[in-house]
Amino acid sequence: TMASEAQKTFRRYAVLGDSTSTGDEINNRNFSKLCQECGIMDGKTVTSEAVDTVFYKVKAKNAGTITFEQFTEAMKELGQKRFKEKNPDQALQDIYKLMEGKNPGTASLNQARRAGAVGRLTDISKYAGSH
């Protein structure tokens, strides 16, 4: 199902940089990374602030991580922002589609590479003798 695919992606991000993680809970940093790399964060209706806000809203009071159930709650909320014209269930399915088969780091490699090349071309400090 879409949800089980989403859960696999959730687990891959949950254990990122945390050797003690069981993959059952995800921290805020990895949650943000997942939202960014899977394209859930679009910078318009779903900003990094919106992602942070929803994380703190769904997590347990003293917890630093959220479970997949809480993650689903968060995705329902972000789905409504991201896919305004759809009903909540459909929006959630669309969020899950974005997550399908994604691995940490792989999603944004091309963007980073492109940004790097442009950065080099526009960085005036690299040009000697023009000032």
N, C-alpha and C positions, 0 to 999 in steps of 0.2 A: 504493500500500500504506500501511498504518498507519505503517510505519517511515519512508517517504519524507515523509509528512505531518509526522511528528515531527521529521524532519531540517529541514524548512522552518521550523518553529517554532524549533528550535535555532538556525538561522542568523539568524533575525530577532532573537533575544535576544543572539546572539554579537556582532553588530556594534553593539549598543546603547552609545551614548556613547563609541565607539572607532572613529574614522574610519580607523584603520590596519588594523582587523580585516578579514580575508578572509571571515569567517563560518565558517571551518573549525574554529576553536577558541573555547571560551568561558571567561571568567574566573569566579572564585568569586562575585563580586558578582552578575553576570548569571545565573549558574547558580542562585543563591539566589532571585533575582527570578523566574526561570522557574518554579522549584518552588513558589514562593508564589502567583504569579498564575495558574498552571494548576491549582491545587488539589491538587498532589502533596503539599505540606506541609499536614498537617491539624491540626498543633498538639498532637496526641495521640500517635500512634505515630510520625509523621514530623514531628519538630520542626526548628527552624532548626539546632540542634546536630547532629542526625542528618544533615542536608543538608551541613553543613560537613565533618563527619567523613568522609562517603562521598566528597566531592570530593577531600579530601587523600589518601584511600586509593587512588583510581583514577588520580590524576595521576602523571606521570613525576616523578622525584625533584626535579629543579631547575626544573620548569616552573611557570608561574603560570596555565596554562590547560589545559583538557582537550579532546581530539578527540571527534568524534561516537562513535567506537568506545568510548572511555573513558566517555563520557556514557551509552552503552547499558549498560555494566557497572554504572554508578552507579544507573541506573534499574531494573535487575534487582534490585539490592539494596533500593532504596527501595520497589519494587513489592511485595516480600515483606513489608515492614513494613506498607505501606498496605493491601494486600489479602491479609491473612493466610490466608484460607480458600482461596485459589486457588493453582494450581501456578505456578512461576516464569514460564513462558512466557505463561500467561494473564494473570498479574499485570502483566507487561511490556506486553501488548496493552492492558490497561486504563489503564495509565499513558499510553501513546501516544494513547488515546482522549481523555484529559483534555487533552492538548497540541494536539489537532487544531484548526487554524484560529485559534490564539491569537496575539495580537499584544502586544508589550510595552506595558504601561500601560493597555490597554483593559480587561483582565480585572478590575482592581481599582478602576476609577473609581467605580462605584456604591457600593461598600463605603466608599470614602474619603469620598464625598459624604454618605452616611448618618452615618458616624462624625463628620463635621464638624458636622452639624446637632445631633446629640446632644451633642457637645462644647460647642457654644454654649449649649444649654439648661441644661447642668449646671455651667457655669463660673461660680462665684459672684463672681469678680473683675469680671465684666461688670455686676453689679448695683450701682448706686450707692445709698448711704444706708441699707443694711440693717444696718450695723454701727455 
